[in-house]
Amino acid sequence: MASDGASFFEEVDAAMGRMMSAMEVERSGDIDADFVAMMEPHHQGAIDMAIAELRFGKNEQLRRIAQEIIIDQQQEIAAMRIAVGKSLPASAPAPTNGKKMTGMHHQHEEKTK
């Protein structure tokens, strides 16, 4: 359990570091573009932290909230990019708990053999 906590905080700390670094943008003179340039990594940081909750958290209510955070933040990133004429980011696969999905996938394969 302690190793899960350590791994959780390693992931969250890394996400925070990436977010803070990426939010340091060079001013372009376009307030709207600069706002989006700073907010996109801020939202991505929230996504990364929510993914860590999904990987390590046990509370089902918080895991559902984390899933909602991921969806909401992805939608807001897309809306902001569209608003300033930027292309949409490539879609990423849905975050999952690999252990659970692997087991489910394995069970499905066994049933279909």
N, C-alpha and C positions, 0 to 999 in steps of 0.2 A: 504494500500500500504506500509506504514511504517513497519507493522508487517511482510510483505513479505520480505522486505529488511533485517530486523533483522533476520528472519528465514534463509534467504539465507546466511548471513554472519555467523550465528551459524553453519550451515552445512559446509561451506567452512573452517571456523576456526577449526572445529573438524577434517575435512579431512587433513588439513595441520598438525595438531598435530599428527595424526596417522602416516602420511607420515614421518615426521621428526623423530619420535620415531623409526619407523620400519627401517629407513635408517641407524640407528646406529647398524652396524653389527660387530660381533667379527671377527677379521681377521683370515682366515683359512689357509693362505699361498698359496691359489689358487686364483690368481688375477682375472681370468675369473669368477669363482664362486662368489667371493666377489663383482665383478662388477654387476652381475645379482642380487645378494642379495640386493644390494643398489638400483638398477634401477627398480626392480619390484615394491617396494612400491612407488617410484617416479612416475611411470606410473599409479599405482592405484590411487594415489593422483589426477592426472589429470583426471582420469575417475570419481572419486567422485565429483570433482569440475564441470565437465561437466554435471553430473547428477543433481547437484544443479541448473545449468543454465536451464536444461530442466524442472525442477520442478517450478522454479520461474521466469525465463526470458520470456520476451514478444516478443523480436525481432526475427522474423522467420529466418533471415539469421544466426544469432548467434546460434539459436537452431539447425539449420542444421549443423553448424560447430561443435557444441557440440556432436551431434550424430556421426559425422566423427571422432572426437577425441576419443570417446568411442571405436569405432571399431578399429581404428588404434592402440590405446594403448593396447587393448586386444590382437591384432595380434602380436605386438612387444613383449609383455610379453610371449606369447606362443613361439615365435621364440627364445627368449633368453633362456627360460627354456629348450627347445629341444637342443639348442646348447651346454648346459653344462650337458645334460643327466638327467635332472629333469623331473618328470611327469608333465603333464599339469594340471592346476587348474580345479576344477569342474566348469562347465558352470553355470553362473548366468542368471536368467531371464532378458530379455531386460528391461532397465529402461524406465519407462513411467510416464506420468503425471497421477496419479491415478484418479483424478477428471474427466479428459477427457475420459479415457479408461472406467471408471465405467459407465459414461453416455452412451458411445457408446455401451458397453456390455448390459446395461439395455435396450436401444432402440432395439438392436438386439433380445433380449429375448421377448420384447413386440410384435415384428413383427412375431415371430415364434410361438406365442401362439395361 
